[in-house]
Amino acid sequence: MKKLVILSAFLSPYRSGAEAMVEEVSVRLADDFDITIVTARLSRKLPRRDMLGGKVKIIRVGFGISFDKWLYPFLAAMKLGSLKPDIVHAVLETFAGLALYFCRCHALKILTLQTTNRTFLKGMIVRYPDIVTAISTDLVRIAEDYGRRNVILIPNGIDLTALKAACQKTPKDSGRVLFVGRLEPMKGIDTLLKTFAQAVKGLDPSVHLRIVGGGSLLHSLQTLARELEIDHRVRFTGYIAGSDLFTEYAKAEIFVGLSRSEALGNVFLEAQAAGCAVLATNVGGIPDIVHHEQTGLLVPADDIDAAAGELRRLLTDLPLRARLSISAQKNAENYGWDGVAKRYRETLTK
């Protein structure tokens, strides 16, 4: 059995889209490869060695402090020397991608592109590996701009089983609009609040917005909601994960994400799988999964008037909402983690 080392600077409890891919895919490939994940420790509460799903070894490098992420490219590359892998797969072209670049062991080197938000040293990181995969057509194009050819498109996936289970036991909450994501500038939540305020004028008081997630903009966004006089319609829930998050999707009728940049956007797929009508921005990899007037609605980033008009359509046009919901659920069926893992298995065994 070949030794596969996966480089991922972050892992649960610091899980986002890229980390979800690492964890979900590695467990599904554990019967085909001897897998070790090398990640940054970041907290002294986390053990240096661990197991994922009882199948995948985890090695955490660093001192258990936040600075570990900056040391990670060097420490992870050093650790590879003792692990003697047959395959090294770096996920995310930042810290893990740099660790792969520093790796000089005789192994097949694979990089998965996961972000549109970083350009530092990206050219050399993208050109170095034997194989490059990307989670969206936008990232494929970016890699090609750096001179890379034959980039393999493999999107991230979602937990279809858990989402379906949540929907089966949880009815939709009339008038509920949902956002899920980090409360950071790139997510455009300020635009979302202004959009929502404009769209709900004169509509039933039951129409409300739930903003799920934490981040640096929480207090400023709460202030903005008060200034827009919609704070009675808006609930900031904080970070929610696991089955509770799937329940949030299940209860929502409409999902809105007005990102300013997005490599792919798993939240849009999760919302589609839960039968939400989706409103999103036409940026990054989002158009790969949200097709305008088919599996959702698309608007330009930071266009409050356009977004408010489309959101009002979704709130008032029940046949449109139902049609988009049905087609979105069908689209999401193509993004289960089992299918994603199968495509990585094929790539790793070429």
N, C-alpha and C positions, 0 to 999 in steps of 0.2 A: 504494500500500500504506500503510495507516494506521500511525502511530507509536505503539507501545505501550511505556510505561515501567512496569516492575514495581518496586515498593518492597519490599525485604526487608532488614531490618537485618543479617541473618546469611545466610551462604551457605557452601558447602564451603570450608574444612574444618570449619566450625562447623555442620554439617548435622544437623537433627532433622526432625520430621514436617513442619512448615511449610516448611522449606527444601527438603525433598524434593519437595514439591508445586511450589514455584517452579521448581526445576531440571528436573523431569521434564515438567511441562506446557509450560514456555516452549520447550523444544527441539521439542516436538511441534506448537507453534503457529508456529514460525519461518517456515514457508512461507506463512502467512496474514497475518503482521504483521511490521513492522520493529521488533524487540524490543531494548530495553536494560534491563538490571537495574541498579539503583542500590543498593549495599549499603555497609555500614561496612567500613573496611579492617582494623582491629583488630590487624594485625601488619605490621611493616615488611618481612617476607619475602614479602608478597603484593603483586603489581603493582597500580598504580592503574587500569590498563586491562587487560582480559583478554577471552577468548572462552570460551563454554560450548558444547561440542559442535560447534565450528566454525561455529555459526549465530547465537548470541545474544551481543550485546555486554554486557560487564560493566564498570561504573564503580564504583570503590571510593572512598569519601569519608572524610576524616579523616586522622589523623597516623600511623596504624599502631600504635596503642596501645589498650589495653582500654577506655579512657575514650571512645573513638570512638562506642560505642553510645549514650552520653548526648548526644553532639553530633549524632548521626545525624538526628533529626527536623528540625533546623535546616539542616544541610548538604545533606540530600537535597532538602528543599523549595527551597533556593536553586538547586541543580543543575537542577531541573525547568524553571526559567526559561529556561535556555539550550537545553534539549533540545526544547522546544516540542512536547510530545506531543499526540496526538489522544485518547489514553486513558491514564489513570493507574490502576494496580491495586496497591493496598497489601495485602500478605499478612501478617497478624498484627496484632491491634488494640492493640499496645503501641507500640514505637518507630516502626514503619512506619505504623501508623494515625495517630499524632500527626503524622508527616511529611505525610501526606495532608491532615490538617486544616489544616496551615499552608500547603498548596498553594492558590494563588489563580489558577492558570492556567486558561484556557478549554479544559477537556478533560472528557471523561466520567470521572467518579471512581467507582471500585469498591473496596470493602473486603471482604476475606475474613476471617471470624472463625475463630480457630484455638485459643483457649485459654479455659479456665474459671477460671484462676488470677489474673487481674488485673482490678481494678475501677477503678483510678485514671484519672480523666477518661474512662472508658469510654462514659458516656452521650453526651457531645458528639462523641466519635470515631465512635460508631455511627450517630448521627443525621445526620452531615454528608454522607456520600457520596450519589451518585445511585443506586447499586445496592449492596446488601449480600448477600454469600453467606456460608454457614456450613457447617462440616464435619459437624455433628451436629444432631439435633433438640433436644438440650439447649441448644446455642448459639443455635438459632433462637428458642427460648423466652426465653432471656436477652435477645436483641435486642428481642423483642416487649415484654418488661418495661420496656425503655428507650424504648418508644414507636415502635419501628421496625416497619413493616409490609412485606409482600411480600418477605420474606427468602427467598433461593433456597438450597435445600439441595444442596450438592455435596460429597460426602465426599472425603477423601484417598484415594490409591490405593496399589497395591503392584506390584512387578515380578514378575508372574506367570510370565513366561518363565524368568527366572533361578531362581526358586524351584522350578519344575517340573524344570528341568535338574538342580538339586542333589538333588532327591528321586530322580530316575531313576538316579543314579550312587552314591547313599549310602543304605545300609540303616538302619533304625531300630536304636537301641541299647537293648536291653532294660533297663527300669527307669529310663530317663533322664527326669528332670524338668527343665524349662528355664524360666528367667526372663531377659528381655532388657529393659534400660532403665537410666536414670540411677540411681545409688545416692544418692537424695535422699529426704527424709521423705515427700513426696507419693506415692511409689511403693509404700510399705508393705512394704518388704523385711524389716523387723523382724517384722512380722506373718507374712510368708511363712516365715521361719526357724522361728518358734514353731509355725506350722501344720505345717510339714514334720516337725519333731521329734515332734509328737503323732501325725501320720498314719502314720509309718513304724515305730512301736513294734511289735516282733515280726515285722516283714517281712524278706524276704530282704536280705542285705547289699548285693546288687547294685543296689538302689534308691538312686539318687543324684541330687543337685541341682546344676545348673550355673547360676551367676549371671553373666551377661554384661553388662558395663557398668562404667563408672567413675563416681566422684563423691565427695562430701565425707564420706559415711558408711562408706567402705570399712573402715577400721580398727575402728570400733565394731561393724560387722556381723560382721567376722571374730572379734572378741572374743565377741560374742553366740553365734556358732556353737560356739565352744569351751565356753562356759558351758552351752549346751544339750546338749553332748556329741554333736554331730552333725558336727563339723568333718571327721571321716573320710569323711562322706557328701557334703560340700559343697565345690565348687570355685569360687573366684572367678577368672574368666578375665581380667578387665580388659576394656577396650574392644575390640570386634571389629567389622569392617565388611566390606562387599562380599561376595564369594563365600564367604569364610570364615564370615560370619554366616549365610548361607543354608544352609551345611553344618550349622551348629549347629541350625537349625530342622529340617532333614531328619533328623538323628539322634535328635531328641527324640520321645518317645511322648506326653508330656504337657507342656503349657505352662501356667504359673501366673503370673498378675499380679494382685496384691491392692491395686491403686491406691486411694488415698484421694480422688483427683480425676483426671479424665481427659477431655479434650475429645472424643476419639474413640478413639485407641489403635491406631495402625498395627501395632504388634507383635502384636496379637491377630489381625489379618487375615493377617499373614505366617505366623503359627503355623497358622492354619486352612488356608491354601494349602498348607502343608507336611504336612498330614494329622495335626497334633497334636490331641489332645483338650484343650480349653481350659477352665480354671477361672479365673473373673474376678469382680470386684466389681460390684455393681449400682449404679454411680455414673456421672455425666456421660453421655458419648456411648457408653459401652461396650455398653449394651443395644441400641443400633442394630445392632450387628454380632454380638453374642453373645446368642443367644436361648436361654433356659433350657430344658434338656432336649432342645434341637433342634440347635443348632450349638455348644453348650458348656454349662457350668454356671455359675450366678451365685449369689453369696453377699453378705451385707451387708459393708461395709467394717469392718475391725478386729474381726470376729467369728471368733476363732480356732477355737472349737469347731465352728462351721458349716463353715468352710473345711477343717478337718482331716477332718471326716466326709466331705465331698465328694471331697477328694483321695484319701482311702483307698478310696472307691468306685471312682475311676478307676484306682487301682493294682491293685485286686483283681477288678474286674468287666470282664473282657475284652470280652464282647459290647457292653456300654455304651460302652466306649472305641472300639470299632470303628464303632459306629453314629454316634457324635458325630464321629469322624474323617471319615467319608464325607460327612455332611451339611455339615460345616465346609468341606471342599474345594469343594463345590458353591456354598456361599455366597460364598466368596472369589473365585469366577469373575466376580462382578459388580463387582469393584473394581480391574480393571486400569487402568494409567495412560492407555492409549489412550481408553478410555471416559470417564475423568475429563476428559481434554483436550478431547474432543468437546463435553462439556457446558459447559466454559469458553468454547470457541469460539462456541457458540450464544449464550451470555450476552453476550460481548463484541461480537457483531455485531447485537444487537437494535436 
